[in-house]
Structures are given as C-alpha cells and as structure tokens.
Amino acid sequence: METGKMNESRRNFMKKSLAGLAGAAVLPSMLRAQQDTQKKEERKIVFRVLGKTGIRVPVVSIGAQAKDQAVYRAALEAGLTHFDTANRYGNGQHETMVGEIVKGRPRESFVITTKVYQPFDQKTGLYKEGASEEKFINGAEEGLKRLGVDYVDMLLLHAVSRKGAVLYEPALNALQKLKKDGKARAVGVSTHTNEPEVILAAVESGVHEVVLTAYNFRQPHLKEMNSAISKAAEAGLGIVAMKTQAGVFWDKERREKIDMKAALKWVLKNENVHTTIPGFETFEQLEEDLSVMENLRMTEEEKKALEVGFGSGLRGLYCSQCGLCREQCGKGFDIPSLMRSYMYAYGYRDLAMAKRTAEPVLSGGIPCRDCNSCNIRCTMGFDVREKIEDIARLEQVPDEFIV
C-alpha cells in the first residue's frame, strides 16, 4: 500500500477505534463521521472462554499476516487482546514483533499463543528421529525470550497432521513440564491437515487442552470436522479456528474475493469454536473483522455471498490438505505442501513463508516434469499440475530477493 493511502487508512481506522482496554464486552469508541451527521458509537467485543482452560478471548483474535506494527497496535487498542504467533513465522521475527507490541503492558491485559515446530517425515506425518523432549523445551524457551514474557497463555505443537504426532511422548512430556514450570497456562496442538484425526487424538491424549485447526465453509469434510470439534468441546478443549476465510481470495490475481465477513460469521455460528485468527494486513481489513462482532448472525445476503465463485468457475486458493492427491500420485509427491505454499504466495503475498514451505519438497526435484499426464483429481477442483509448475518457480528466486 502506498504511504499516503496507508496514512489515510490509519486515520480512518483511528476515527473508529477505541480508547483503552477495560475488558468489558462493550467498549466506547471515538466519534465516527457518517455522511452529514456524527454520532457516538460503541464497539462490541464478544468474548468466549477456551474450554476448561478458563482463558477468556475475543471471538476475533489477531492472526499472523500483518507486517505493519501499527495495524497490530490498533487491533490491540480496539480490544483484540489475543495474539497468535509461532517460532516458524519469519524464523522467529514475528514472535519478536509481538513482543515489541506488548512490551510495557500489564501481562494480564493480553493473551499470547505461540507454537513450537519440529521436523516431520512428509510421508508419515510423524516426527523425525531427533525430535527430543529437550528440543521442544528449548524451542519454547527461545520463543519466550523473543516475546519478552515469562509465560505464554497457550503453547502448541505446530502443524501436526497425524495421531502418532499428537501422542508423541517426548512432545507430551515437554508440554507438561513447561506447564508445570509456569511457562504455559495451557498446551495443545495446531493442525491444517487431517484435522478430525488430530482433534480426536488431542481429546484422547488427556494432555492437550487447546486445538488450533483449519475450519471454514469450503472444507469438503465438514461433517467429520463438526463431529470432531463437537467431541473436543464436550471434553473441555478450547477450539481456535484458522484459515477461516478459505485462503482469502478466489484467484491469484485478486480480481474477486469472498465476502470476508460472511466467511468469518459462518465459522463463529458454531459456538464450539471459541475464537478465530483471521489474517489482516491493513486497517480496512482489521475494521472489517472487528465489525463482524457487531452482529454474529448471518444474513440471507451473507449466506448467498459464500456461493460467489462457484458458479463462475473460480476455485479459490484454499487447499483442504486432505492428502488424497499424494495417494493418487504414483510417486507419492508431497503435493499438499506445495498447495499450501501456493496459497501463502498468492493469498497472503508472503513469499518468504511460501518458499520456506516449498523448499523441502522442491529439493527432491519435481516428478511432474517426467509425467506425460496428471491423473490427480483434486477435491477442491484445482489443476494440480499447473499450480505445482507455477509455485516451483520459487526455487529459482534467491532468498535475498524475498522479504
């Protein structure tokens, strides 16, 4: 965004933002100009409690897409008191940024979730040899240093995709020790692949208290998702939803996009979901997400809006990470990771995350180039080969060209 437009956007947002964080469900806002009249408005902040953790969070929390600290600070001042981050985001830079934003504020005035990653075997979804209890603990403690806090509210295993990883003993031991030592109020897992299995395994574990999961109106396995989320909520787990707006844009050129408010409301109509972490990069997007809480009920127009793109043939950018493409590929290629990389590149405009996600896959070469035809039938309707050839161009881009 151009500097002039950013400044104007910032001024417009601040006209609508709030002063102070009293923790009340309704907070007073500044005067907003509306055509010929001005009136005093109140901004409604809706809270839910994360299962049995007792941690109270707004139903719209702060995702990890913004790069402008001013946007994050505005979100915090407006009442979005919950930050989501991870040691993988920008190789720790995002944790550092969050730490700078909350520095000097009373610790009880904000909530932080961070995630710890250890490498997985791409075929089995299980942790690789060497993922020790010590490494999980060290990763968490390094995150605390970057954040500048003594503890985080939620500490999660990052990007888990299989039951075996959810129940991995060294990871469970590390989480329990960190909680016992007062470095995490609650522990759990995050997942955007094979989510129902992961959610149910988290319930089975008896250790995990929070699940951060992909959840949106475009998932082809919604029946299984709703069942798993319901069982987890009944067991007292806190449920946090990500990928709520289905990959953000319908096409990579950003010519059309879904109704963001409608997509977010669709997720929040499930009261078993306690909070969401939609990504926002601008003040306009922040304002849009905040406005959802003014009325969580979906209108008929919003319900219809979620059908945009289907009739016109647009497939969107969201990959459900079902893994069926890998099974259909005779060479067992890790297609889901490249589909996720494609979404990061074109949906979030985050080339660094896109390349970091794709690199382990691209290092082994692109077997598609040796195939005369592709037999994969994507559940989301993607032309898989086309997307792979597109995102594979990242391997030719030097790291210093990617910010």
Secondary structure by P-SEA (a helix, b strand, c coil): ccaaaaaaaaaaaaaacccccccccbbbbcccccccbbbbbbbbbbbbccccccccccccccccccccaaaaaaaaaacccbbbbccccccaaaaaaaaaaacccccccbbbbbbbbbbcccccccccccccaaaaaaaaaaaaaaaccccccbbbbcccccccccccaaaaaaaaaaaaaccccccccccccccaaaaaaaaaacccccccccccccccaaaaaaaaaaaaaaabbbbbbcccccccccccccccccaaaaaaaaaaccccccccccccccaaaaaaaaaccccccccaaaaaaaaccccccccccccccccccccccccccaaaaaaaaaaaacccccaaaaaaaaccccccccccccccccccccccccaaaaaaaaacccccccccccc
